């Protein structure tokens, strides 16, 4: 089940995505990319100590 905030965001971006599944795939891809960047930044910070 999709939570309300994600559904509202999809409705705002509906013209860009064909379906909620396309949108959700994009959202998960962005979450993975943000996690990757966060890990890289944290590793650089830890290397400085």
Secondary structure, DSSP 8 states (H G I E B T S, - for coil): ---HHHHHHHHHTTTT-SSHHHHHHHHHHHHHHHHHHHHHHHHHHHHT-
